[in-house]
Amino acid sequence: MTNEKNKQNEDTQNTPPEDAKIVGKKSSDTIDKMAEGAKKASQKAEVAIDSIKEGTKKAGEKAEVVFENVAEGAKKAGEKASDVVGNILTGMKKVGDKATDAVEVFEIKREISQLENANEKIAPQIGNAVLALYLEKKIKDPTLTAFCKEIEKNNKLIEKKKAQIETIKESEAE
């Protein structure tokens, strides 16, 4: 009987009970499902990585375009700044030219004023020369003769006024 019990024990060990078979089967199914899930997750991760790579590539291309646009904008800004500086320099040159012109005009006006002053000094001399010629009866022009007669008349009145002043001064002295 011991042999028979041993054999029975041996059969029991070699043939697992039905519950153990079910648990084994479920474990195997679970492991298969986990492997399948891991495979799907790996595939999804691979797709995600590819998407990230593609997005990174596109972002790099867009960044390159942005940098090119920034470089072009900076170039244009530099050109505009150059134009502005050029306009400022042109304006400054015009201001300088106008200032030079103003100084030149001022100098010419000063010279004109000096000439006018010289004429004002000469004019009485001409009058005196014409009057002297009138008194010598050498002036024939009627306009000059009329002026000279007016001056002669005024000079006679001046002499009378001076005589009046002398008479008043003499009467005060007495």
MARDREN-770356 format. One line per field, with one value per atom (N, C-alpha, C): residue number from 0; residue in one letter; x, y negated, z. Coordinates in pm, 1 decimal, always signed. Example, Ala and Ser with C-alpha at 12.3 -4.5 7.8 and 13.67 -1.06 7.14 Angstrom:
BEGIN
i = c(0,0,0,1,1,1) .
aa = c(A,A,A,S,S,S) .
xx = c(+1319.0,+1230.0,+1320.0,+1285.0,+1367.0,+1290.0) .
yy = c(+569.0,+450.0,+330.0,+225.0,+106.0,-3.0) .
zz = c(+780.0,+780.0,+780.0,+708.0,+714.0,+787.0) .
This chain:
BEGIN
i = c(0,0,0,1,1,1,2,2,2,3,3,3,4,4,4,5,5,5,6,6,6,7,7,7,8,8,8,9,9,9,10,10,10,11,11,11,12,12,12,13,13,13,14,14,14,15,15,15,16,16,16,17,17,17,18,18,18,19,19,19,20,20,20,21,21,21,22,22,22,23,23,23,24,24,24,25,25,25,26,26,26,27,27,27,28,28,28,29,29,29,30,30,30,31,31,31,32,32,32,33,33,33,34,34,34,35,35,35,36,36,36,37,37,37,38,38,38,39,39,39,40,40,40,41,41,41,42,42,42,43,43,43,44,44,44,45,45,45,46,46,46,47,47,47,48,48,48,49,49,49,50,50,50,51,51,51,52,52,52,53,53,53,54,54,54,55,55,55,56,56,56,57,57,57,58,58,58,59,59,59,60,60,60,61,61,61,62,62,62,63,63,63,64,64,64,65,65,65,66,66,66,67,67,67,68,68,68,69,69,69,70,70,70,71,71,71,72,72,72,73,73,73,74,74,74,75,75,75,76,76,76,77,77,77,78,78,78,79,79,79,80,80,80,81,81,81,82,82,82,83,83,83,84,84,84,85,85,85,86,86,86,87,87,87,88,88,88,89,89,89,90,90,90,91,91,91,92,92,92,93,93,93,94,94,94,95,95,95,96,96,96,97,97,97,98,98,98,99,99,99,100,100,100,101,101,101,102,102,102,103,103,103,104,104,104,105,105,105,106,106,106,107,107,107,108,108,108,109,109,109,110,110,110,111,111,111,112,112,112,113,113,113,114,114,114,115,115,115,116,116,116,117,117,117,118,118,118,119,119,119,120,120,120,121,121,121,122,122,122,123,123,123,124,124,124,125,125,125,126,126,126,127,127,127,128,128,128,129,129,129,130,130,130,131,131,131,132,132,132,133,133,133,134,134,134,135,135,135,136,136,136,137,137,137,138,138,138,139,139,139,140,140,140,141,141,141,142,142,142,143,143,143,144,144,144,145,145,145,146,146,146,147,147,147,148,148,148,149,149,149,150,150,150,151,151,151,152,152,152,153,153,153,154,154,154,155,155,155,156,156,156,157,157,157,158,158,158,159,159,159,160,160,160,161,161,161,162,162,162,163,163,163,164,164,164,165,165,165,166,166,166,167,167,167,168,168,168,169,169,169,170,170,170,171,171,171,172,172,172,173,173,173) .
aa = c(M,M,M,T,T,T,N,N,N,E,E,E,K,K,K,N,N,N,K,K,K,Q,Q,Q,N,N,N,E,E,E,D,D,D,T,T,T,Q,Q,Q,N,N,N,T,T,T,P,P,P,P,P,P,E,E,E,D,D,D,A,A,A,K,K,K,I,I,I,V,V,V,G,G,G,K,K,K,K,K,K,S,S,S,S,S,S,D,D,D,T,T,T,I,I,I,D,D,D,K,K,K,M,M,M,A,A,A,E,E,E,G,G,G,A,A,A,K,K,K,K,K,K,A,A,A,S,S,S,Q,Q,Q,K,K,K,A,A,A,E,E,E,V,V,V,A,A,A,I,I,I,D,D,D,S,S,S,I,I,I,K,K,K,E,E,E,G,G,G,T,T,T,K,K,K,K,K,K,A,A,A,G,G,G,E,E,E,K,K,K,A,A,A,E,E,E,V,V,V,V,V,V,F,F,F,E,E,E,N,N,N,V,V,V,A,A,A,E,E,E,G,G,G,A,A,A,K,K,K,K,K,K,A,A,A,G,G,G,E,E,E,K,K,K,A,A,A,S,S,S,D,D,D,V,V,V,V,V,V,G,G,G,N,N,N,I,I,I,L,L,L,T,T,T,G,G,G,M,M,M,K,K,K,K,K,K,V,V,V,G,G,G,D,D,D,K,K,K,A,A,A,T,T,T,D,D,D,A,A,A,V,V,V,E,E,E,V,V,V,F,F,F,E,E,E,I,I,I,K,K,K,R,R,R,E,E,E,I,I,I,S,S,S,Q,Q,Q,L,L,L,E,E,E,N,N,N,A,A,A,N,N,N,E,E,E,K,K,K,I,I,I,A,A,A,P,P,P,Q,Q,Q,I,I,I,G,G,G,N,N,N,A,A,A,V,V,V,L,L,L,A,A,A,L,L,L,Y,Y,Y,L,L,L,E,E,E,K,K,K,K,K,K,I,I,I,K,K,K,D,D,D,P,P,P,T,T,T,L,L,L,T,T,T,A,A,A,F,F,F,C,C,C,K,K,K,E,E,E,I,I,I,E,E,E,K,K,K,N,N,N,N,N,N,K,K,K,L,L,L,I,I,I,E,E,E,K,K,K,K,K,K,K,K,K,A,A,A,Q,Q,Q,I,I,I,E,E,E,T,T,T,I,I,I,K,K,K,E,E,E,S,S,S,E,E,E,A,A,A,E,E,E) .
xx = c(+79.8,+0.0,+84.9,+186.8,+274.4,+316.4,+333.2,+366.8,+251.3,+141.1,+23.9,+4.6,+28.3,+16.6,+124.1,+238.9,+348.7,+314.5,+256.6,+220.1,+112.1,+20.6,-86.7,-29.2,+61.0,+126.1,+203.1,+266.3,+343.1,+250.9,+138.4,+42.8,-12.2,-33.6,-88.1,+13.6,+136.5,+240.5,+259.6,+252.0,+273.7,+153.5,+38.5,-81.9,-132.0,-122.3,-165.9,-317.0,-364.3,-508.1,-569.1,-692.2,-764.1,-750.2,-753.6,-739.6,-603.5,-503.7,-369.3,-361.7,-430.2,-431.5,-499.2,-607.7,-682.7,-596.6,-533.6,-448.9,-333.0,-273.3,-162.5,-206.3,-324.8,-379.1,-404.9,-464.7,-494.6,-364.7,-265.5,-135.8,-74.3,-80.9,-25.2,-99.7,-234.7,-313.6,-278.3,-263.9,-230.2,-94.3,+1.8,+135.8,+128.6,+47.2,+31.4,-30.4,-133.2,-197.9,-99.8,-19.4,+79.3,+182.1,+222.8,+318.7,+257.2,+129.1,+58.6,+44.9,+10.2,-2.2,+131.9,+237.2,+370.7,+408.6,+371.0,+400.1,+325.2,+195.1,+115.1,+170.4,+207.6,+264.4,+394.4,+473.8,+600.0,+574.4,+469.8,+436.3,+387.4,+303.6,+252.8,+366.7,+458.6,+574.0,+657.7,+671.9,+748.1,+680.3,+547.1,+471.2,+487.2,+478.0,+493.2,+633.0,+733.4,+871.5,+887.5,+828.0,+833.6,+764.9,+650.1,+578.0,+663.3,+727.9,+815.4,+930.8,+989.1,+1098.8,+1050.5,+933.0,+877.9,+846.6,+786.6,+755.7,+882.1,+984.5,+1111.8,+1172.4,+1164.8,+1217.7,+1143.5,+1008.4,+928.3,+957.5,+969.9,+1000.1,+1135.6,+1231.9,+1363.7,+1355.0,+1275.2,+1258.8,+1191.9,+1088.7,+1020.0,+1112.9,+1192.8,+1288.5,+1388.7,+1430.1,+1523.7,+1460.0,+1331.8,+1261.0,+1249.9,+1216.4,+1205.1,+1339.0,+1447.8,+1580.1,+1613.6,+1576.5,+1600.5,+1519.3,+1393.2,+1309.4,+1367.2,+1413.5,+1474.7,+1599.4,+1680.7,+1802.2,+1765.5,+1664.7,+1620.2,+1565.4,+1485.2,+1431.3,+1543.0,+1643.6,+1756.4,+1831.2,+1845.0,+1912.5,+1833.9,+1700.1,+1616.2,+1620.4,+1617.9,+1626.4,+1759.0,+1865.1,+1995.3,+1994.8,+1929.1,+1919.8,+1839.2,+1728.2,+1645.0,+1725.1,+1796.9,+1878.7,+1982.3,+2040.1,+2138.0,+2071.8,+1950.0,+1876.4,+1848.8,+1806.9,+1776.8,+1902.6,+2013.5,+2139.2,+2176.9,+2159.4,+2186.9,+2101.1,+1972.0,+1881.5,+1922.1,+1963.3,+2008.0,+2131.2,+2225.7,+2347.1,+2314.4,+2222.5,+2181.3,+2117.0,+2030.3,+1966.2,+2068.5,+2166.0,+2269.6,+2351.3,+2378.4,+2452.2,+2370.6,+2239.7,+2154.4,+2153.6,+2145.2,+2147.7,+2281.0,+2389.1,+2521.3,+2530.4,+2477.5,+2478.1,+2396.9,+2281.1,+2197.5,+2266.9,+2335.1,+2408.7,+2519.6,+2588.6,+2693.9,+2632.6,+2519.7,+2450.3,+2410.1,+2358.3,+2314.6,+2433.8,+2548.7,+2668.5,+2710.0,+2704.3,+2741.9,+2645.9,+2515.4,+2416.1,+2441.0,+2469.7,+2496.8,+2617.8,+2722.7,+2844.1,+2812.0,+2731.9,+2694.4,+2611.2,+2517.9,+2435.6,+2523.8,+2626.9,+2718.2,+2791.3,+2834.5,+2902.4,+2808.5,+2681.8,+2581.8,+2565.4,+2555.2,+2538.8,+2657.6,+2779.4,+2898.2,+2892.4,+2849.7,+2839.0,+2731.3,+2617.2,+2510.9,+2559.6,+2634.4,+2690.0,+2786.3,+2866.3,+2958.3,+2879.8,+2770.6,+2686.6,+2625.4,+2583.3,+2523.4,+2625.9,+2753.7,+2858.4,+2888.0,+2873.9,+2902.8,+2789.7,+2665.4,+2548.8,+2558.5,+2589.2,+2600.3,+2713.1,+2818.3,+2928.3,+2882.5,+2798.9,+2743.7,+2656.6,+2573.4,+2486.7,+2568.3,+2675.4,+2759.6,+2827.2,+2871.5,+2935.8,+2837.1,+2714.8,+2611.1,+2576.9,+2564.9,+2532.6,+2643.9,+2767.4,+2879.6,+2875.1,+2844.6,+2833.2,+2715.5,+2607.8,+2490.0,+2528.0,+2599.9,+2639.7,+2733.7,+2805.9,+2894.1,+2817.9,+2689.7,+2600.5,+2641.3,+2688.1,+2730.6,+2629.6,+2519.0,+2417.1,+2306.8,+2271.6,+2168.3,+2043.7,+2054.3,+1941.1,+1837.1,+1708.4,+1604.9,+1574.8,+1584.3,+1556.0,+1662.5,+1788.2,+1897.1,+1891.0,+1856.1,+1844.8,+1734.4,+1624.5,+1513.0,+1557.4,+1629.8,+1678.8,+1775.6,+1860.5,+1960.6,+1893.8,+1790.0,+1715.5,+1651.4,+1596.2,+1534.0,+1637.9,+1755.2,+1862.8,+1905.2,+1917.8,+1958.2,+1856.4,+1728.5,+1620.5,+1628.6,+1646.8,+1657.6,+1779.9,+1891.1,+2012.7,+1988.8,+1914.8,+1882.4,+1796.2,+1697.6,+1611.9,+1695.2,+1789.6,+1877.0,+1955.7,+2006.8,+2084.0,+1996.4,+1870.6,+1777.7,+1753.4,+1732.0,+1704.9,+1826.0,+1944.3,+2065.4,+2076.7,+2037.6,+2040.9,+1941.5,+1825.2,+1724.5,+1781.7,+1851.8,+1910.5,+2012.6,+2092.3,+2193.8,+2128.1,+2017.8,+1945.9,+1893.7,+1839.6,+1785.2,+1897.7,+2007.8,+2120.0,+2176.3,+2178.2,+2228.0,+2135.5,+2004.3,+1909.4,+1913.6,+1948.1,+1959.8,+2087.1,+2187.2,+2315.6,+2306.2,+2218.3,+2207.3,+2140.1) .
yy = c(+117.0,+0.0,-124.7,-108.0,-220.9,-250.6,-147.9,-169.6,-237.2,-195.9,-252.6,-396.8,-425.5,-563.1,-650.2,-591.1,-666.5,-698.2,-599.6,-618.1,-723.1,-720.8,-817.8,-956.9,-964.2,-1091.8,-1141.2,-1044.2,-1078.0,-1127.8,-1063.7,-1104.6,-1243.9,-1267.3,-1394.7,-1504.0,-1473.4,-1573.7,-1596.4,-1488.1,-1499.3,-1560.8,-1542.5,-1599.8,-1705.9,-1822.4,-1929.7,-1929.1,-1978.4,-1984.1,-2084.6,-2077.2,-2159.6,-2306.9,-2347.3,-2487.7,-2542.4,-2461.0,-2502.9,-2521.9,-2438.1,-2452.6,-2583.8,-2617.3,-2740.8,-2862.3,-2857.0,-2968.7,-2983.8,-2876.1,-2879.3,-2939.2,-2892.4,-2942.5,-3091.5,-3139.5,-3281.4,-3360.4,-3307.1,-3375.1,-3387.8,-3281.5,-3281.8,-3383.0,-3385.2,-3481.8,-3624.4,-3645.4,-3778.1,-3822.1,-3730.7,-3761.5,-3791.4,-3710.0,-3736.0,-3874.0,-3907.7,-4037.9,-4150.2,-4129.2,-4229.5,-4248.1,-4136.7,-4144.3,-4217.3,-4185.5,-4252.5,-4401.6,-4435.9,-4577.2,-4647.8,-4580.2,-4639.6,-4661.9,-4566.5,-4579.3,-4699.1,-4713.7,-4826.4,-4958.4,-4959.2,-5079.7,-5117.4,-5017.0,-5040.5,-5098.8,-5045.2,-5096.9,-5241.9,-5267.4,-5403.4,-5498.7,-5452.0,-5534.1,-5563.8,-5461.2,-5479.8,-5583.3,-5577.4,-5675.1,-5813.9,-5820.6,-5948.8,-6006.2,-5920.3,-5964.9,-6015.1,-5942.0,-5987.0,-6122.6,-6137.6,-6265.8,-6378.1,-6346.4,-6446.1,-6481.9,-6378.9,-6404.8,-6494.4,-6461.5,-6538.7,-6681.8,-6695.1,-6828.4,-6909.1,-6841.9,-6909.7,-6955.7,-6870.2,-6905.2,-7027.3,-7024.6,-7136.4,-7263.3,-7248.8,-7364.2,-7422.9,-7334.8,-7380.7,-7456.2,-7404.8,-7471.8,-7607.2,-7609.8,-7736.8,-7833.8,-7782.9,-7868.4,-7926.6,-7844.8,-7892.7,-8007.1,-7990.0,-8095.1,-8220.3,-8199.9,-8313.9,-8386.7,-8310.1,-8372.3,-8447.9,-8389.4,-8457.9,-8587.1,-8580.1,-8700.0,-8805.0,-8760.1,-8853.4,-8916.4,-8833.9,-8886.3,-8987.0,-8954.4,-9045.9,-9174.5,-9159.2,-9276.7,-9363.4,-9299.6,-9374.7,-9446.2,-9378.6,-9440.0,-9562.3,-9545.7,-9657.7,-9770.7,-9735.1,-9837.3,-9911.2,-9837.3,-9900.1,-9995.1,-9951.0,-10036.6,-10161.6,-10143.2,-10257.8,-10352.6,-10295.7,-10378.6,-10453.6,-10386.1,-10450.7,-10564.4,-10539.5,-10644.4,-10762.9,-10732.2,-10838.8,-10920.5,-10850.6,-10921.7,-11004.6,-10947.2,-11021.7,-11146.2,-11132.4,-11247.8,-11352.6,-11305.9,-11399.1,-11475.1,-11400.8,-11466.2,-11564.4,-11525.5,-11615.9,-11741.0,-11719.8,-11833.5,-11923.4,-11860.7,-11940.0,-12018.5,-11956.5,-12027.0,-12146.1,-12125.1,-12234.8,-12347.4,-12309.8,-12411.7,-12485.5,-12408.7,-12471.5,-12564.1,-12518.9,-12602.9,-12729.9,-12715.4,-12832.7,-12928.0,-12871.2,-12956.4,-13030.1,-12960.1,-13024.2,-13133.0,-13102.7,-13202.5,-13322.9,-13296.3,-13405.2,-13494.0,-13433.0,-13511.6,-13594.1,-13532.6,-13604.4,-13721.1,-13697.0,-13803.9,-13915.0,-13878.2,-13977.6,-14062.9,-13999.3,-14071.5,-14167.9,-14122.7,-14209.5,-14327.5,-14302.1,-14410.5,-14511.6,-14461.7,-14551.7,-14641.3,-14581.4,-14659.4,-14763.4,-14724.0,-14818.3,-14935.2,-14902.8,-15006.7,-15102.8,-15049.1,-15135.1,-15227.7,-15174.3,-15256.3,-15363.4,-15326.4,-15425.1,-15536.2,-15498.5,-15600.1,-15692.5,-15634.7,-15716.1,-15813.3,-15764.3,-15852.2,-15964.9,-15931.9,-16034.8,-16142.8,-16106.5,-16206.0,-16287.2,-16224.8,-16291.7,-16387.0,-16350.8,-16429.1,-16575.6,-16604.7,-16747.2,-16818.0,-16744.5,-16805.2,-16842.9,-16757.2,-16787.5,-16912.0,-16914.8,-17031.2,-17159.2,-17151.5,-17269.8,-17309.5,-17209.4,-17238.1,-17300.5,-17248.6,-17302.8,-17445.9,-17469.2,-17602.7,-17702.2,-17657.0,-17744.7,-17777.7,-17676.3,-17700.4,-17793.8,-17784.5,-17870.7,-18016.6,-18032.2,-18168.2,-18228.0,-18146.9,-18192.8,-18201.9,-18175.0,-18180.0,-18078.9,-17960.6,-17856.3,-17742.2,-17746.8,-17642.0,-17687.8,-17604.7,-17637.5,-17550.8,-17441.0,-17348.0,-17413.9,-17420.5,-17489.5,-17421.0,-17289.3,-17218.5,-17252.2,-17245.3,-17278.4,-17425.8,-17510.8,-17653.5,-17677.0,-17606.1,-17621.1,-17578.4,-17466.4,-17421.0,-17523.4,-17572.2,-17668.4,-17797.5,-17844.8,-17964.7,-17939.4,-17819.4,-17782.7,-17786.7,-17731.5,-17732.8,-17876.4,-17957.2,-18098.3,-18172.0,-18149.1,-18212.2,-18168.8,-18038.1,-17986.2,-18045.3,-18057.2,-18114.0,-18259.0,-18339.7,-18477.6,-18480.5,-18386.0,-18378.8,-18340.0,-18247.8,-18206.5,-18328.0,-18409.0,-18528.5,-18626.2,-18644.4,-18733.3,-18681.3,-18547.7,-18486.8,-18505.1,-18488.6,-18506.4,-18651.5,-18744.7,-18887.5,-18915.0,-18850.7,-18866.0,-18817.7,-18704.0,-18647.7,-18747.3,-18807.8,-18903.5,-19025.1,-19073.3,-19189.5,-19158.8,-19036.3,-18996.6,-18987.5,-18935.8,-18919.6,-19057.1,-19151.2,-19285.3,-19359.1,-19341.7,-19408.7,-19352.4,-19229.2,-19168.3,-19218.6,-19243.9,-19285.3,-19426.8,-19508.2,-19645.0,-19649.2) .
zz = c(+0.0,+0.0,+0.0,+49.6,+51.6,-90.5,-165.1,-304.1,-375.4,-347.3,-409.7,-365.2,-245.9,-196.3,-258.7,-270.0,-331.3,-476.3,-543.1,-681.3,-692.0,-602.7,-601.9,-574.6,-483.4,-453.6,-575.6,-638.7,-756.4,-866.7,-887.8,-989.6,-956.1,-830.8,-787.7,-816.5,-792.7,-817.4,-967.3,-1044.9,-1188.8,-1259.0,-1209.1,-1265.3,-1169.5,-1210.3,-1121.0,-1109.1,-1002.5,-985.7,-1084.6,-1106.2,-1204.2,-1171.4,-1048.8,-1008.9,-1050.7,-1033.3,-1070.0,-1220.6,-1294.7,-1439.8,-1479.0,-1412.4,-1442.1,-1408.2,-1291.7,-1248.8,-1345.6,-1386.5,-1482.2,-1614.2,-1659.3,-1786.0,-1776.8,-1667.5,-1648.2,-1640.8,-1572.1,-1562.0,-1699.9,-1776.2,-1911.2,-1998.1,-1986.7,-2063.7,-2022.7,-1893.6,-1841.4,-1894.2,-1892.0,-1941.8,-2090.6,-2164.7,-2308.1,-2331.9,-2251.1,-2264.9,-2230.8,-2127.8,-2089.0,-2201.0,-2259.6,-2368.9,-2487.5,-2515.2,-2624.6,-2595.3,-2470.5,-2429.1,-2439.5,-2397.1,-2406.4,-2552.3,-2637.9,-2780.2,-2838.4,-2802.9,-2851.7,-2797.8,-2669.7,-2609.7,-2678.8,-2710.9,-2780.8,-2918.4,-2986.9,-3119.0,-3108.9,-3008.6,-2989.8,-2953.4,-2871.4,-2834.3,-2958.3,-3044.1,-3167.0,-3256.3,-3267.9,-3346.1,-3283.1,-3150.5,-3081.0,-3103.2,-3096.8,-3118.1,-3260.9,-3357.6,-3496.7,-3512.6,-3444.2,-3450.3,-3390.2,-3278.2,-3214.0,-3306.6,-3370.4,-3464.1,-3578.1,-3634.9,-3745.0,-3699.9,-3581.3,-3526.6,-3502.9,-3451.1,-3426.9,-3558.8,-3660.0,-3791.7,-3847.0,-3838.2,-3887.5,-3807.1,-3676.1,-3591.0,-3629.4,-3656.2,-3699.9,-3830.8,-3925.6,-4054.2,-4035.2,-3950.2,-3923.8,-3852.7,-3759.1,-3688.7,-3788.1,-3884.4,-3986.6,-4065.9,-4102.7,-4175.9,-4088.8,-3961.3,-3869.1,-3859.6,-3845.3,-3836.1,-3964.7,-4079.4,-4206.0,-4211.4,-4165.5,-4163.2,-4069.0,-3952.9,-3857.0,-3918.8,-3984.7,-4048.5,-4156.8,-4237.3,-4342.8,-4281.9,-4175.0,-4106.1,-4049.4,-3991.5,-3936.6,-4048.4,-4161.6,-4277.1,-4323.7,-4334.8,-4377.9,-4276.0,-4147.2,-4042.7,-4053.5,-4082.2,-4100.8,-4219.7,-4327.9,-4445.8,-4414.5,-4341.3,-4303.9,-4215.4,-4118.8,-4030.1,-4112.1,-4209.7,-4297.1,-4374.3,-4424.1,-4495.1,-4402.8,-4279.7,-4182.7,-4154.9,-4131.3,-4105.8,-4227.4,-4346.2,-4469.3,-4479.7,-4446.8,-4450.0,-4347.2,-4229.7,-4125.8,-4175.1,-4232.8,-4282.7,-4394.9,-4483.7,-4590.2,-4531.5,-4433.0,-4366.1,-4298.8,-4232.8,-4165.9,-4269.1,-4383.0,-4488.2,-4536.9,-4556.0,-4600.7,-4497.9,-4369.3,-4263.2,-4267.3,-4283.1,-4291.7,-4411.7,-4526.0,-4646.0,-4623.9,-4559.4,-4532.4,-4436.2,-4335.6,-4242.1,-4315.9,-4404.5,-4484.3,-4571.1,-4633.1,-4714.8,-4630.6,-4509.8,-4421.5,-4385.0,-4357.0,-4323.9,-4445.2,-4562.5,-4684.8,-4710.0,-4692.9,-4711.1,-4609.0,-4484.7,-4380.6,-4419.5,-4470.7,-4511.7,-4625.4,-4721.7,-4834.2,-4783.6,-4692.8,-4636.6,-4562.4,-4491.8,-4420.8,-4520.1,-4632.0,-4735.0,-4796.0,-4818.2,-4871.3,-4774.4,-4645.2,-4543.5,-4544.3,-4557.4,-4562.7,-4683.9,-4798.1,-4918.5,-4903.8,-4841.3,-4818.7,-4725.7,-4621.6,-4530.6,-4604.8,-4692.3,-4772.1,-4859.8,-4920.5,-5003.2,-4920.5,-4798.4,-4711.5,-4677.2,-4670.4,-4644.2,-4770.2,-4887.5,-5014.4,-5053.7,-5023.7,-5066.4,-5021.1,-4897.2,-4859.5,-4935.5,-4965.8,-5040.3,-5181.1,-5239.5,-5372.2,-5362.7,-5258.9,-5238.8,-5225.3,-5147.0,-5128.8,-5260.8,-5338.1,-5466.6,-5563.9,-5568.8,-5657.7,-5614.9,-5485.7,-5435.1,-5471.8,-5459.3,-5496.0,-5645.4,-5726.8,-5870.7,-5903.0,-5826.5,-5843.3,-5816.1,-5707.6,-5670.9,-5776.2,-5846.7,-5953.6,-6086.7,-6081.0,-6198.0,-6306.1,-6260.0,-6353.4,-6365.2,-6291.2,-6295.1,-6388.1,-6485.5,-6584.0,-6565.1,-6495.6,-6478.0,-6388.3,-6435.9,-6357.3,-6223.6,-6219.8,-6092.8,-5991.0,-6031.1,-5938.0,-5898.0,-5990.0,-5961.5,-5858.3,-5871.4,-5775.6,-5636.2,-5628.7,-5497.6,-5437.8,-5520.4,-5472.1,-5424.3,-5497.0,-5454.5,-5318.8,-5299.1,-5170.7,-5058.6,-5085.5,-4985.0,-4956.3,-5061.5,-5043.3,-4957.5,-4983.0,-4906.3,-4760.5,-4737.1,-4598.8,-4528.4,-4600.8,-4540.4,-4497.5,-4577.5,-4541.6,-4416.0,-4407.9,-4287.8,-4165.7,-4182.8,-4072.6,-4022.6,-4112.6,-4074.4,-3996.3,-4039.3,-3967.7,-3827.0,-3812.1,-3681.1,-3588.6,-3643.7,-3564.0,-3516.2,-3602.8,-3566.7,-3454.2,-3458.2,-3352.7,-3219.5,-3223.7,-3101.4,-3045.0,-3127.2,-3083.0,-3020.8,-3079.0,-3026.5,-2886.2,-2868.5,-2738.0,-2637.8,-2675.5,-2583.1,-2544.1,-2636.5,-2609.3,-2513.2,-2530.3,-2443.6,-2302.5,-2287.8,-2154.2,-2084.2,-2159.3,-2101.4,-2047.6,-2094.5,-2047.1,-1918.0) .
